[in-house]
Amino acid sequence: MAKKTIFIVEDEEDIVSLLKYNLEQEGYVIHSVESGAQALLEIPKVMPNLILLDLMIPEIDGFDVCKALKADSKTSDIPIIMISAKSQEHTIVAGLELGADDYVTKPFSLSI
């Protein structure tokens, strides 16, 4: 059975390392980029099973990345979990209205 792929769009290296290490330990294949522009170029090539998307990233913010991915028939069905330090209700609602499947605020815990 093929391993599931998770694509991380995050510009904080420590968070990418933490997520990558823990998700690889669970058997996932991880791809990551640091900017919205890179995400829009690479995600259609990889076609991951899930996207973890930070909102505050360089070049194109996470809201616009989410909107573009959901508007493209090739990537519209890929689940997106937004990850952000922005925890205001209106920000969370905006992300979900753009098509994100869930929203996790930083800091978060990886403990089970």
PDB file as gemmi writes it, atoms N, CA and C in Angstrom:
CRYST1    1.000    1.000    1.000  90.00  90.00  90.00 P 1                      
ATOM      1  N   MET A   1       0.842  -1.186   0.000  1.00  0.00           N  
ATOM      2  CA  MET A   1       0.000   0.000   0.000  1.00  0.00           C  
ATOM      3  C   MET A   1       0.883   1.244   0.000  1.00  0.00           C  
ATOM      4  N   ALA A   2       0.574   2.190  -0.851  1.00  0.00           N  
ATOM      5  CA  ALA A   2       1.369   3.414  -0.958  1.00  0.00           C  
ATOM      6  C   ALA A   2       1.203   4.270   0.287  1.00  0.00           C  
ATOM      7  N   LYS A   3       2.301   4.917   0.668  1.00  0.00           N  
ATOM      8  CA  LYS A   3       2.251   5.804   1.821  1.00  0.00           C  
ATOM      9  C   LYS A   3       1.489   7.068   1.468  1.00  0.00           C  
ATOM     10  N   LYS A   4       0.772   7.608   2.433  1.00  0.00           N  
ATOM     11  CA  LYS A   4       0.044   8.862   2.255  1.00  0.00           C  
ATOM     12  C   LYS A   4       1.035  10.025   2.308  1.00  0.00           C  
ATOM     13  N   THR A   5       0.750  11.060   1.535  1.00  0.00           N  
ATOM     14  CA  THR A   5       1.632  12.213   1.431  1.00  0.00           C  
ATOM     15  C   THR A   5       0.981  13.442   2.059  1.00  0.00           C  
ATOM     16  N   ILE A   6       1.764  14.150   2.869  1.00  0.00           N  
ATOM     17  CA  ILE A   6       1.321  15.402   3.475  1.00  0.00           C  
ATOM     18  C   ILE A   6       2.245  16.509   2.990  1.00  0.00           C  
ATOM     19  N   PHE A   7       1.644  17.608   2.566  1.00  0.00           N  
ATOM     20  CA  PHE A   7       2.399  18.749   2.057  1.00  0.00           C  
ATOM     21  C   PHE A   7       2.298  19.872   3.081  1.00  0.00           C  
ATOM     22  N   ILE A   8       3.443  20.332   3.581  1.00  0.00           N  
ATOM     23  CA  ILE A   8       3.493  21.401   4.584  1.00  0.00           C  
ATOM     24  C   ILE A   8       3.911  22.701   3.910  1.00  0.00           C  
ATOM     25  N   VAL A   9       3.105  23.749   4.106  1.00  0.00           N  
ATOM     26  CA  VAL A   9       3.432  25.084   3.610  1.00  0.00           C  
ATOM     27  C   VAL A   9       3.633  25.955   4.841  1.00  0.00           C  
ATOM     28  N   GLU A  10       4.887  26.179   5.190  1.00  0.00           N  
ATOM     29  CA  GLU A  10       5.243  26.843   6.452  1.00  0.00           C  
ATOM     30  C   GLU A  10       6.623  27.454   6.314  1.00  0.00           C  
ATOM     31  N   ASP A  11       6.780  28.699   6.783  1.00  0.00           N  
ATOM     32  CA  ASP A  11       8.077  29.365   6.666  1.00  0.00           C  
ATOM     33  C   ASP A  11       8.903  29.327   7.943  1.00  0.00           C  
ATOM     34  N   GLU A  12       8.373  28.780   9.024  1.00  0.00           N  
ATOM     35  CA  GLU A  12       9.138  28.651  10.261  1.00  0.00           C  
ATOM     36  C   GLU A  12       9.808  27.274  10.287  1.00  0.00           C  
ATOM     37  N   GLU A  13      11.117  27.284  10.140  1.00  0.00           N  
ATOM     38  CA  GLU A  13      11.881  26.033  10.013  1.00  0.00           C  
ATOM     39  C   GLU A  13      11.673  25.088  11.188  1.00  0.00           C  
ATOM     40  N   ASP A  14      11.583  25.630  12.405  1.00  0.00           N  
ATOM     41  CA  ASP A  14      11.395  24.779  13.588  1.00  0.00           C  
ATOM     42  C   ASP A  14      10.070  24.025  13.534  1.00  0.00           C  
ATOM     43  N   ILE A  15       9.030  24.694  13.072  1.00  0.00           N  
ATOM     44  CA  ILE A  15       7.720  24.041  12.977  1.00  0.00           C  
ATOM     45  C   ILE A  15       7.737  22.981  11.892  1.00  0.00           C  
ATOM     46  N   VAL A  16       8.359  23.278  10.754  1.00  0.00           N  
ATOM     47  CA  VAL A  16       8.468  22.280   9.682  1.00  0.00           C  
ATOM     48  C   VAL A  16       9.214  21.053  10.197  1.00  0.00           C  
ATOM     49  N   SER A  17      10.319  21.262  10.881  1.00  0.00           N  
ATOM     50  CA  SER A  17      11.109  20.137  11.405  1.00  0.00           C  
ATOM     51  C   SER A  17      10.301  19.298  12.388  1.00  0.00           C  
ATOM     52  N   LEU A  18       9.571  19.964  13.285  1.00  0.00           N  
ATOM     53  CA  LEU A  18       8.753  19.260  14.272  1.00  0.00           C  
ATOM     54  C   LEU A  18       7.659  18.436  13.600  1.00  0.00           C  
ATOM     55  N   LEU A  19       6.935  19.056  12.683  1.00  0.00           N  
ATOM     56  CA  LEU A  19       5.868  18.346  11.983  1.00  0.00           C  
ATOM     57  C   LEU A  19       6.427  17.208  11.135  1.00  0.00           C  
ATOM     58  N   LYS A  20       7.479  17.506  10.395  1.00  0.00           N  
ATOM     59  CA  LYS A  20       8.063  16.500   9.509  1.00  0.00           C  
ATOM     60  C   LYS A  20       8.529  15.278  10.306  1.00  0.00           C  
ATOM     61  N   TYR A  21       9.260  15.498  11.377  1.00  0.00           N  
ATOM     62  CA  TYR A  21       9.762  14.388  12.182  1.00  0.00           C  
ATOM     63  C   TYR A  21       8.608  13.524  12.698  1.00  0.00           C  
ATOM     64  N   ASN A  22       7.621  14.158  13.306  1.00  0.00           N  
ATOM     65  CA  ASN A  22       6.518  13.407  13.909  1.00  0.00           C  
ATOM     66  C   ASN A  22       5.653  12.705  12.869  1.00  0.00           C  
ATOM     67  N   LEU A  23       5.393  13.360  11.756  1.00  0.00           N  
ATOM     68  CA  LEU A  23       4.559  12.736  10.726  1.00  0.00           C  
ATOM     69  C   LEU A  23       5.297  11.599  10.016  1.00  0.00           C  
ATOM     70  N   GLU A  24       6.596  11.753   9.791  1.00  0.00           N  
ATOM     71  CA  GLU A  24       7.369  10.658   9.198  1.00  0.00           C  
ATOM     72  C   GLU A  24       7.417   9.455  10.133  1.00  0.00           C  
ATOM     73  N   GLN A  25       7.457   9.696  11.433  1.00  0.00           N  
ATOM     74  CA  GLN A  25       7.429   8.602  12.402  1.00  0.00           C  
ATOM     75  C   GLN A  25       6.126   7.808  12.311  1.00  0.00           C  
ATOM     76  N   GLU A  26       5.069   8.464  11.853  1.00  0.00           N  
ATOM     77  CA  GLU A  26       3.774   7.807  11.686  1.00  0.00           C  
ATOM     78  C   GLU A  26       3.606   7.187  10.299  1.00  0.00           C  
ATOM     79  N   GLY A  27       4.646   7.304   9.450  1.00  0.00           N  
ATOM     80  CA  GLY A  27       4.626   6.636   8.159  1.00  0.00           C  
ATOM     81  C   GLY A  27       4.230   7.497   6.966  1.00  0.00           C  
ATOM     82  N   TYR A  28       4.104   8.805   7.167  1.00  0.00           N  
ATOM     83  CA  TYR A  28       3.731   9.684   6.065  1.00  0.00           C  
ATOM     84  C   TYR A  28       4.956  10.147   5.285  1.00  0.00           C  
ATOM     85  N   VAL A  29       4.761  10.415   4.004  1.00  0.00           N  
ATOM     86  CA  VAL A  29       5.780  11.046   3.167  1.00  0.00           C  
ATOM     87  C   VAL A  29       5.502  12.538   3.237  1.00  0.00           C  
ATOM     88  N   ILE A  30       6.544  13.327   3.500  1.00  0.00           N  
ATOM     89  CA  ILE A  30       6.373  14.758   3.708  1.00  0.00           C  
ATOM     90  C   ILE A  30       7.085  15.554   2.622  1.00  0.00           C  
ATOM     91  N   HIS A  31       6.373  16.547   2.084  1.00  0.00           N  
ATOM     92  CA  HIS A  31       6.952  17.550   1.193  1.00  0.00           C  
ATOM     93  C   HIS A  31       6.694  18.886   1.864  1.00  0.00           C  
ATOM     94  N   SER A  32       7.606  19.834   1.690  1.00  0.00           N  
ATOM     95  CA  SER A  32       7.372  21.148   2.283  1.00  0.00           C  
ATOM     96  C   SER A  32       7.984  22.254   1.442  1.00  0.00           C  
ATOM     97  N   VAL A  33       7.360  23.417   1.529  1.00  0.00           N  
ATOM     98  CA  VAL A  33       7.863  24.637   0.913  1.00  0.00           C  
ATOM     99  C   VAL A  33       7.634  25.774   1.898  1.00  0.00           C  
ATOM    100  N   GLU A  34       8.313  26.915   1.630  1.00  0.00           N  
ATOM    101  CA  GLU A  34       8.261  28.030   2.560  1.00  0.00           C  
ATOM    102  C   GLU A  34       7.379  29.188   2.114  1.00  0.00           C  
ATOM    103  N   SER A  35       6.887  29.185   0.887  1.00  0.00           N  
ATOM    104  CA  SER A  35       6.115  30.334   0.417  1.00  0.00           C  
ATOM    105  C   SER A  35       4.856  29.896  -0.327  1.00  0.00           C  
ATOM    106  N   GLY A  36       3.929  30.829  -0.422  1.00  0.00           N  
ATOM    107  CA  GLY A  36       2.699  30.557  -1.144  1.00  0.00           C  
ATOM    108  C   GLY A  36       2.926  30.318  -2.622  1.00  0.00           C  
ATOM    109  N   ALA A  37       3.838  31.077  -3.208  1.00  0.00           N  
ATOM    110  CA  ALA A  37       4.129  30.895  -4.634  1.00  0.00           C  
ATOM    111  C   ALA A  37       4.703  29.503  -4.899  1.00  0.00           C  
ATOM    112  N   GLN A  38       5.616  29.056  -4.042  1.00  0.00           N  
ATOM    113  CA  GLN A  38       6.178  27.710  -4.195  1.00  0.00           C  
ATOM    114  C   GLN A  38       5.082  26.658  -4.042  1.00  0.00           C  
ATOM    115  N   ALA A  39       4.180  26.880  -3.096  1.00  0.00           N  
ATOM    116  CA  ALA A  39       3.098  25.925  -2.857  1.00  0.00           C  
ATOM    117  C   ALA A  39       2.238  25.746  -4.099  1.00  0.00           C  
ATOM    118  N   LEU A  40       1.881  26.858  -4.728  1.00  0.00           N  
ATOM    119  CA  LEU A  40       1.017  26.776  -5.910  1.00  0.00           C  
ATOM    120  C   LEU A  40       1.711  26.105  -7.089  1.00  0.00           C  
ATOM    121  N   LEU A  41       3.032  26.154  -7.121  1.00  0.00           N  
ATOM    122  CA  LEU A  41       3.781  25.464  -8.177  1.00  0.00           C  
ATOM    123  C   LEU A  41       3.939  23.970  -7.879  1.00  0.00           C  
ATOM    124  N   GLU A  42       4.218  23.634  -6.627  1.00  0.00           N  
ATOM    125  CA  GLU A  42       4.579  22.257  -6.275  1.00  0.00           C  
ATOM    126  C   GLU A  42       3.408  21.346  -5.929  1.00  0.00           C  
ATOM    127  N   ILE A  43       2.377  21.875  -5.301  1.00  0.00           N  
ATOM    128  CA  ILE A  43       1.269  21.019  -4.869  1.00  0.00           C  
ATOM    129  C   ILE A  43       0.623  20.276  -6.048  1.00  0.00           C  
ATOM    130  N   PRO A  44       0.353  20.922  -7.188  1.00  0.00           N  
ATOM    131  CA  PRO A  44      -0.231  20.164  -8.312  1.00  0.00           C  
ATOM    132  C   PRO A  44       0.688  19.061  -8.851  1.00  0.00           C  
ATOM    133  N   LYS A  45       1.985  19.203  -8.680  1.00  0.00           N  
ATOM    134  CA  LYS A  45       2.927  18.163  -9.120  1.00  0.00           C  
ATOM    135  C   LYS A  45       2.903  16.972  -8.167  1.00  0.00           C  
ATOM    136  N   VAL A  46       2.793  17.245  -6.868  1.00  0.00           N  
ATOM    137  CA  VAL A  46       2.855  16.193  -5.848  1.00  0.00           C  
ATOM    138  C   VAL A  46       1.500  15.530  -5.634  1.00  0.00           C  
ATOM    139  N   MET A  47       0.428  16.312  -5.697  1.00  0.00           N  
ATOM    140  CA  MET A  47      -0.930  15.846  -5.421  1.00  0.00           C  
ATOM    141  C   MET A  47      -1.002  15.086  -4.094  1.00  0.00           C  
ATOM    142  N   PRO A  48      -0.736  15.802  -2.994  1.00  0.00           N  
ATOM    143  CA  PRO A  48      -0.718  15.163  -1.674  1.00  0.00           C  
ATOM    144  C   PRO A  48      -2.111  14.743  -1.215  1.00  0.00           C  
ATOM    145  N   ASN A  49      -2.137  13.940  -0.152  1.00  0.00           N  
ATOM    146  CA  ASN A  49      -3.392  13.515   0.451  1.00  0.00           C  
ATOM    147  C   ASN A  49      -3.932  14.557   1.425  1.00  0.00           C  
ATOM    148  N   LEU A  50      -3.040  15.457   1.894  1.00  0.00           N  
ATOM    149  CA  LEU A  50      -3.414  16.491   2.865  1.00  0.00           C  
ATOM    150  C   LEU A  50      -2.428  17.644   2.760  1.00  0.00           C  
ATOM    151  N   ILE A  51      -2.921  18.870   2.988  1.00  0.00           N  
ATOM    152  CA  ILE A  51      -2.069  20.057   3.014  1.00  0.00           C  
ATOM    153  C   ILE A  51      -2.190  20.709   4.377  1.00  0.00           C  
ATOM    154  N   LEU A  52      -1.048  20.988   5.015  1.00  0.00           N  
ATOM    155  CA  LEU A  52      -0.985  21.786   6.243  1.00  0.00           C  
ATOM    156  C   LEU A  52      -0.490  23.154   5.818  1.00  0.00           C  
ATOM    157  N   LEU A  53      -1.327  24.178   5.947  1.00  0.00           N  
ATOM    158  CA  LEU A  53      -1.086  25.476   5.341  1.00  0.00           C  
ATOM    159  C   LEU A  53      -1.050  26.592   6.379  1.00  0.00           C  
ATOM    160  N   ASP A  54       0.107  27.221   6.528  1.00  0.00           N  
ATOM    161  CA  ASP A  54       0.227  28.394   7.395  1.00  0.00           C  
ATOM    162  C   ASP A  54      -0.411  29.577   6.680  1.00  0.00           C  
ATOM    163  N   LEU A  55      -0.944  30.517   7.452  1.00  0.00           N  
ATOM    164  CA  LEU A  55      -1.548  31.700   6.843  1.00  0.00           C  
ATOM    165  C   LEU A  55      -0.539  32.781   6.525  1.00  0.00           C  
ATOM    166  N   MET A  56       0.405  32.998   7.438  1.00  0.00           N  
ATOM    167  CA  MET A  56       1.363  34.088   7.276  1.00  0.00           C  
ATOM    168  C   MET A  56       2.657  33.563   6.659  1.00  0.00           C  
ATOM    169  N   ILE A  57       2.637  33.436   5.330  1.00  0.00           N  
ATOM    170  CA  ILE A  57       3.783  32.940   4.583  1.00  0.00           C  
ATOM    171  C   ILE A  57       4.167  33.980   3.531  1.00  0.00           C  
ATOM    172  N   PRO A  58       5.421  33.938   3.066  1.00  0.00           N  
ATOM    173  CA  PRO A  58       5.872  34.929   2.079  1.00  0.00           C  
ATOM    174  C   PRO A  58       5.180  34.802   0.720  1.00  0.00           C  
ATOM    175  N   GLU A  59       5.221  35.890  -0.010  1.00  0.00           N  
ATOM    176  CA  GLU A  59       4.791  36.021  -1.399  1.00  0.00           C  
ATOM    177  C   GLU A  59       3.278  35.986  -1.585  1.00  0.00           C  
ATOM    178  N   ILE A  60       2.637  34.890  -1.283  1.00  0.00           N  
ATOM    179  CA  ILE A  60       1.180  34.760  -1.382  1.00  0.00           C  
ATOM    180  C   ILE A  60       0.707  34.170  -0.060  1.00  0.00           C  
ATOM    181  N   ASP A  61      -0.204  34.868   0.637  1.00  0.00           N  
ATOM    182  CA  ASP A  61      -0.600  34.375   1.961  1.00  0.00           C  
ATOM    183  C   ASP A  61      -1.457  33.111   1.862  1.00  0.00           C  
ATOM    184  N   GLY A  62      -1.624  32.461   3.001  1.00  0.00           N  
ATOM    185  CA  GLY A  62      -2.339  31.197   3.046  1.00  0.00           C  
ATOM    186  C   GLY A  62      -3.780  31.276   2.588  1.00  0.00           C  
ATOM    187  N   PHE A  63      -4.451  32.420   2.846  1.00  0.00           N  
ATOM    188  CA  PHE A  63      -5.827  32.574   2.374  1.00  0.00           C  
ATOM    189  C   PHE A  63      -5.889  32.484   0.854  1.00  0.00           C  
ATOM    190  N   ASP A  64      -4.989  33.203   0.182  1.00  0.00           N  
ATOM    191  CA  ASP A  64      -4.988  33.198  -1.283  1.00  0.00           C  
ATOM    192  C   ASP A  64      -4.537  31.856  -1.857  1.00  0.00           C  
ATOM    193  N   VAL A  65      -3.626  31.173  -1.163  1.00  0.00           N  
ATOM    194  CA  VAL A  65      -3.217  29.835  -1.599  1.00  0.00           C  
ATOM    195  C   VAL A  65      -4.408  28.890  -1.514  1.00  0.00           C  
ATOM    196  N   CYS A  66      -5.110  28.931  -0.393  1.00  0.00           N  
ATOM    197  CA  CYS A  66      -6.286  28.074  -0.205  1.00  0.00           C  
ATOM    198  C   CYS A  66      -7.323  28.356  -1.284  1.00  0.00           C  
ATOM    199  N   LYS A  67      -7.597  29.622  -1.522  1.00  0.00           N  
ATOM    200  CA  LYS A  67      -8.590  30.014  -2.526  1.00  0.00           C  
ATOM    201  C   LYS A  67      -8.197  29.482  -3.908  1.00  0.00           C  
ATOM    202  N   ALA A  68      -6.926  29.621  -4.269  1.00  0.00           N  
ATOM    203  CA  ALA A  68      -6.454  29.157  -5.580  1.00  0.00           C  
ATOM    204  C   ALA A  68      -6.535  27.633  -5.696  1.00  0.00           C  
ATOM    205  N   LEU A  69      -6.152  26.930  -4.648  1.00  0.00           N  
ATOM    206  CA  LEU A  69      -6.191  25.466  -4.691  1.00  0.00           C  
ATOM    207  C   LEU A  69      -7.621  24.950  -4.783  1.00  0.00           C  
ATOM    208  N   LYS A  70      -8.529  25.582  -4.061  1.00  0.00           N  
ATOM    209  CA  LYS A  70      -9.924  25.145  -4.087  1.00  0.00           C  
ATOM    210  C   LYS A  70     -10.619  25.516  -5.397  1.00  0.00           C  
ATOM    211  N   ALA A  71     -10.115  26.535  -6.100  1.00  0.00           N  
ATOM    212  CA  ALA A  71     -10.691  26.937  -7.381  1.00  0.00           C  
ATOM    213  C   ALA A  71     -10.206  26.071  -8.543  1.00  0.00           C  
ATOM    214  N   ASP A  72      -9.114  25.345  -8.348  1.00  0.00           N  
ATOM    215  CA  ASP A  72      -8.529  24.507  -9.395  1.00  0.00           C  
ATOM    216  C   ASP A  72      -9.115  23.097  -9.291  1.00  0.00           C  
ATOM    217  N   SER A  73      -9.745  22.628 -10.339  1.00  0.00           N  
ATOM    218  CA  SER A  73     -10.396  21.308 -10.299  1.00  0.00           C  
ATOM    219  C   SER A  73      -9.416  20.177  -9.988  1.00  0.00           C  
ATOM    220  N   LYS A  74      -8.151  20.362 -10.323  1.00  0.00           N  
ATOM    221  CA  LYS A  74      -7.154  19.322 -10.059  1.00  0.00           C  
ATOM    222  C   LYS A  74      -6.861  19.184  -8.556  1.00  0.00           C  
ATOM    223  N   THR A  75      -6.890  20.295  -7.823  1.00  0.00           N  
ATOM    224  CA  THR A  75      -6.505  20.283  -6.404  1.00  0.00           C  
ATOM    225  C   THR A  75      -7.659  20.568  -5.453  1.00  0.00           C  
ATOM    226  N   SER A  76      -8.835  20.802  -5.968  1.00  0.00           N  
ATOM    227  CA  SER A  76      -9.948  21.241  -5.118  1.00  0.00           C  
ATOM    228  C   SER A  76     -10.383  20.228  -4.067  1.00  0.00           C  
ATOM    229  N   ASP A  77     -10.139  18.956  -4.299  1.00  0.00           N  
ATOM    230  CA  ASP A  77     -10.571  17.928  -3.350  1.00  0.00           C  
ATOM    231  C   ASP A  77      -9.522  17.578  -2.298  1.00  0.00           C  
ATOM    232  N   ILE A  78      -8.345  18.191  -2.362  1.00  0.00           N  
ATOM    233  CA  ILE A  78      -7.312  17.902  -1.367  1.00  0.00           C  
ATOM    234  C   ILE A  78      -7.689  18.615  -0.062  1.00  0.00           C  
ATOM    235  N   PRO A  79      -7.799  17.870   1.040  1.00  0.00           N  
ATOM    236  CA  PRO A  79      -8.119  18.507   2.325  1.00  0.00           C  
ATOM    237  C   PRO A  79      -7.001  19.469   2.755  1.00  0.00           C  
ATOM    238  N   ILE A  80      -7.418  20.606   3.319  1.00  0.00           N  
ATOM    239  CA  ILE A  80      -6.480  21.611   3.801  1.00  0.00           C  
ATOM    240  C   ILE A  80      -6.757  21.890   5.274  1.00  0.00           C  
ATOM    241  N   ILE A  81      -5.715  21.816   6.080  1.00  0.00           N  
ATOM    242  CA  ILE A  81      -5.792  22.247   7.474  1.00  0.00           C  
ATOM    243  C   ILE A  81      -4.942  23.492   7.594  1.00  0.00           C  
ATOM    244  N   MET A  82      -5.572  24.604   7.943  1.00  0.00           N  
ATOM    245  CA  MET A  82      -4.834  25.849   8.143  1.00  0.00           C  
ATOM    246  C   MET A  82      -4.212  25.839   9.529  1.00  0.00           C  
ATOM    247  N   ILE A  83      -2.966  26.331   9.589  1.00  0.00           N  
ATOM    248  CA  ILE A  83      -2.233  26.416  10.852  1.00  0.00           C  
ATOM    249  C   ILE A  83      -1.775  27.855  10.996  1.00  0.00           C  
ATOM    250  N   SER A  84      -2.167  28.496  12.110  1.00  0.00           N  
ATOM    251  CA  SER A  84      -1.810  29.901  12.243  1.00  0.00           C  
ATOM    252  C   SER A  84      -1.785  30.349  13.696  1.00  0.00           C  
ATOM    253  N   ALA A  85      -0.990  31.364  13.964  1.00  0.00           N  
ATOM    254  CA  ALA A  85      -0.985  32.006  15.275  1.00  0.00           C  
ATOM    255  C   ALA A  85      -2.200  32.923  15.414  1.00  0.00           C  
ATOM    256  N   LYS A  86      -2.845  33.232  14.298  1.00  0.00           N  
ATOM    257  CA  LYS A  86      -4.041  34.076  14.340  1.00  0.00           C  
ATOM    258  C   LYS A  86      -5.211  33.253  14.864  1.00  0.00           C  
ATOM    259  N   SER A  87      -5.705  33.616  16.036  1.00  0.00           N  
ATOM    260  CA  SER A  87      -6.759  32.814  16.658  1.00  0.00           C  
ATOM    261  C   SER A  87      -8.086  33.552  16.782  1.00  0.00           C  
ATOM    262  N   GLN A  88      -8.205  34.722  16.140  1.00  0.00           N  
ATOM    263  CA  GLN A  88      -9.457  35.458  16.197  1.00  0.00           C  
ATOM    264  C   GLN A  88     -10.540  34.695  15.434  1.00  0.00           C  
ATOM    265  N   GLU A  89     -11.739  34.744  15.964  1.00  0.00           N  
ATOM    266  CA  GLU A  89     -12.839  33.998  15.369  1.00  0.00           C  
ATOM    267  C   GLU A  89     -13.057  34.363  13.904  1.00  0.00           C  
ATOM    268  N   HIS A  90     -12.981  35.648  13.564  1.00  0.00           N  
ATOM    269  CA  HIS A  90     -13.225  36.056  12.174  1.00  0.00           C  
ATOM    270  C   HIS A  90     -12.168  35.490  11.224  1.00  0.00           C  
ATOM    271  N   THR A  91     -10.939  35.315  11.710  1.00  0.00           N  
ATOM    272  CA  THR A  91      -9.886  34.731  10.876  1.00  0.00           C  
ATOM    273  C   THR A  91     -10.155  33.246  10.637  1.00  0.00           C  
ATOM    274  N   ILE A  92     -10.545  32.557  11.680  1.00  0.00           N  
ATOM    275  CA  ILE A  92     -10.859  31.127  11.567  1.00  0.00           C  
ATOM    276  C   ILE A  92     -12.037  30.929  10.616  1.00  0.00           C  
ATOM    277  N   VAL A  93     -13.090  31.721  10.794  1.00  0.00           N  
ATOM    278  CA  VAL A  93     -14.270  31.617   9.931  1.00  0.00           C  
ATOM    279  C   VAL A  93     -13.897  31.904   8.479  1.00  0.00           C  
ATOM    280  N   ALA A  94     -13.071  32.930   8.251  1.00  0.00           N  
ATOM    281  CA  ALA A  94     -12.653  33.269   6.883  1.00  0.00           C  
ATOM    282  C   ALA A  94     -11.923  32.098   6.235  1.00  0.00           C  
ATOM    283  N   GLY A  95     -11.031  31.456   6.977  1.00  0.00           N  
ATOM    284  CA  GLY A  95     -10.305  30.309   6.439  1.00  0.00           C  
ATOM    285  C   GLY A  95     -11.226  29.159   6.077  1.00  0.00           C  
ATOM    286  N   LEU A  96     -12.175  28.876   6.948  1.00  0.00           N  
ATOM    287  CA  LEU A  96     -13.113  27.790   6.685  1.00  0.00           C  
ATOM    288  C   LEU A  96     -14.045  28.124   5.520  1.00  0.00           C  
ATOM    289  N   GLU A  97     -14.435  29.386   5.395  1.00  0.00           N  
ATOM    290  CA  GLU A  97     -15.295  29.786   4.280  1.00  0.00           C  
ATOM    291  C   GLU A  97     -14.579  29.691   2.932  1.00  0.00           C  
ATOM    292  N   LEU A  98     -13.253  29.826   2.944  1.00  0.00           N  
ATOM    293  CA  LEU A  98     -12.484  29.696   1.699  1.00  0.00           C  
ATOM    294  C   LEU A  98     -12.303  28.242   1.276  1.00  0.00           C  
ATOM    295  N   GLY A  99     -12.673  27.322   2.160  1.00  0.00           N  
ATOM    296  CA  GLY A  99     -12.598  25.913   1.793  1.00  0.00           C  
ATOM    297  C   GLY A  99     -11.691  25.065   2.655  1.00  0.00           C  
ATOM    298  N   ALA A 100     -11.037  25.664   3.645  1.00  0.00           N  
ATOM    299  CA  ALA A 100     -10.205  24.851   4.535  1.00  0.00           C  
ATOM    300  C   ALA A 100     -11.100  23.857   5.279  1.00  0.00           C  
ATOM    301  N   ASP A 101     -10.562  22.686   5.540  1.00  0.00           N  
ATOM    302  CA  ASP A 101     -11.331  21.649   6.221  1.00  0.00           C  
ATOM    303  C   ASP A 101     -11.242  21.759   7.738  1.00  0.00           C  
ATOM    304  N   ASP A 102     -10.175  22.397   8.216  1.00  0.00           N  
ATOM    305  CA  ASP A 102     -10.019  22.613   9.649  1.00  0.00           C  
ATOM    306  C   ASP A 102      -9.023  23.734   9.859  1.00  0.00           C  
ATOM    307  N   TYR A 103      -8.901  24.188  11.108  1.00  0.00           N  
ATOM    308  CA  TYR A 103      -8.047  25.320  11.444  1.00  0.00           C  
ATOM    309  C   TYR A 103      -7.443  25.028  12.814  1.00  0.00           C  
ATOM    310  N   VAL A 104      -6.125  25.023  12.892  1.00  0.00           N  
ATOM    311  CA  VAL A 104      -5.419  24.768  14.147  1.00  0.00           C  
ATOM    312  C   VAL A 104      -4.609  26.002  14.499  1.00  0.00           C  
ATOM    313  N   THR A 105      -4.729  26.446  15.750  1.00  0.00           N  
ATOM    314  CA  THR A 105      -3.973  27.633  16.162  1.00  0.00           C  
ATOM    315  C   THR A 105      -2.648  27.237  16.796  1.00  0.00           C  
ATOM    316  N   LYS A 106      -1.636  28.070  16.535  1.00  0.00           N  
ATOM    317  CA  LYS A 106      -0.325  27.900  17.142  1.00  0.00           C  
ATOM    318  C   LYS A 106      -0.324  28.644  18.470  1.00  0.00           C  
ATOM    319  N   PRO A 107       0.376  28.182  19.459  1.00  0.00           N  
ATOM    320  CA  PRO A 107       1.127  26.919  19.470  1.00  0.00           C  
ATOM    321  C   PRO A 107       0.170  25.737  19.619  1.00  0.00           C  
ATOM    322  N   PHE A 108       0.599  24.606  19.127  1.00  0.00           N  
ATOM    323  CA  PHE A 108      -0.196  23.394  19.230  1.00  0.00           C  
ATOM    324  C   PHE A 108       0.664  22.290  19.810  1.00  0.00           C  
ATOM    325  N   SER A 109       0.013  21.243  20.284  1.00  0.00           N  
ATOM    326  CA  SER A 109       0.720  20.119  20.890  1.00  0.00           C  
ATOM    327  C   SER A 109       0.620  18.903  19.983  1.00  0.00           C  
ATOM    328  N   LEU A 110       1.671  18.136  19.917  1.00  0.00           N  
ATOM    329  CA  LEU A 110       1.653  16.909  19.126  1.00  0.00           C  
ATOM    330  C   LEU A 110       1.474  15.677  20.010  1.00  0.00           C  
ATOM    331  N   SER A 111       1.319  15.884  21.317  1.00  0.00           N  
ATOM    332  CA  SER A 111       1.157  14.743  22.213  1.00  0.00           C  
ATOM    333  C   SER A 111      -0.208  14.109  22.021  1.00  0.00           C  
ATOM    334  N   ILE A 112      -0.256  12.812  22.254  1.00  0.00           N  
ATOM    335  CA  ILE A 112      -1.501  12.069  22.059  1.00  0.00           C  
ATOM    336  C   ILE A 112      -2.132  11.772  23.400  1.00  0.00           C  
TER     337      ILE A 112                                                      
END                                                                             
